[in-house]
Each structure stands twice: as C-alpha cells, then as structure tokens.
Amino acid sequence: MTTIIFKRSKTGEYQGFTFQGHAGYAESGNDIVCAALSMLSINTINALDSILHTKMDVTSDEAEGLIDVSFAHPLTEKEQLLVDTLVLGCQETEKQYGKQYCKIKIKEV
C-alpha cells in the first residue's frame, strides 16, 4: 500500500508531503495505481520546480517507493493550487481503487 501524508501547519499551509510504499495493486511494471500516484507526485514536483521555481527539498528512493518533499518557505497561491490539485488526484485514486492500495493522511506539523 502507498501511504500519502500531506503535512500542513495549524493554519492550513502545506509544509510538504510524503509518498511511502508500493501500492501492490499488480506486479511491478503493471501496477496502474502505483504508476498513477508516481505520475501525480512527480508531475507536481516538476511543475513546482520548473514553472514556479519553488524552493524545496526532495528525497526519493525508488526501491522503497519513497518520495518526500519539504517546502523551504510558505507557498504562494499558485504553489498551493498545484498541491491542492495533487491532493485531489490522490483522493480520487484512493476513492477509485480503495484504501487497501492507497491511503491518504493529513498531518498537522
């Protein structure tokens, strides 16, 4: 299962997010849930970096199924919108395929 944690401040500002684990929907290379979640997260990171030049620390480990992002500053409205879109895509994936493959948590930090 992939666990996704969106880290937010008490005021609701995103501090970062973590994707941990492989979905286990199908064999490696055929796992559409894992592929969808990977695409959502990597596309968001790329957009934040390439389009909005967001300062962030990104750690990844493909074998562990880990993508961890920490933002270096409070997000602008545009950056917040991109992360909101990531949350929406993950929620829809969780709804479509079930919590046994994808579980979303919001953590106050």
N, C-alpha and C positions, 0 to 999 in steps of 0.2 A: 504494500500500500504506500502511496505517496502522501505524506503529511505536509500540508502547506500552512505556514504560520505567517500571518501579517502582523507586524509589530507596529503598534500605534501608541502615541502619547495619551495622557489623560484628556487632552483637548482634541483628540482625534486625528492628529497629524501622523502620517506614516513615518516610521523610523527605519523601516526595512522589511524584508521578507525572506523566508527560508522555504525551500522545497527539499524534502528529505525522503529518500527511498524510491524504489521502483514500484510502479502500480501493480504489476502482477496480473494484469488482465489477460495477457497472452505471452508466448515465448518472446525472448529478446529479439528485436528486429521485426516483430509482428504486433507489438503492443501499441494499439492505437491510443489508449488512454495516456500512456507514458509519452508517446510522441506528441499528443495534443498539449499536455502540460509543459513539456520541454519547449515546444514552439511558442506557447504563450509567454513563458518566462523569458526565454532568450530574446524574443522579438521586443518585449517591453524593455529589457536591459539595453538592447541595441538602440532602440528609439530614444531612451533617456540619454544615452551616451552620444550618439551621432547627431541627433536632431536638437536636443535641448542642452547638451553638454553638462549634464548633471554630474556633480561630484559624488562618487560613491565608491565603496569598497566591495568588490565582487570576489567570492571564493567559490570554486567548483571542484567537484570530484566525480567524474563520470561513473567510476566503478561503484561508488557509494550512492549514486543518484542524488548528489548534493549540489544545490545552488543556493548560496547565501549572499544577500545584498544588505548593506548598511549605508544609509544616506548620510553624507557629511554635513548637511545643513537642512533646515526646514524646506519642504518642497514648495515650488511655485504652483500657481493654479494649473498650469499646463502639465507639470510633472504629476501633480495629484490626479489629474484626469487620466493620464496614462496608467497609473497604478490602480485607479478605480476600474478601468477597463480590464486590467489583469484580474482583479478580484471577480468581476462579473464573469469573465471567461472561465475561471476556475470554479465558480459556483455552478455554472451551467454544466460543466463537465462532471462535477460531483452529483448534480441532480440527474443527469442523463445515465451515468454508469454506476452510481452508488458509492456509498461511504466505505465499502469494502476495498475499493480501489483508490479512492481519493478523499481525503478528509481535510477540511479547512478549519483553521482556528484563528481567532483574532486575539492577540495577546497585548495587554496593556503594559508598556515599559516605562 
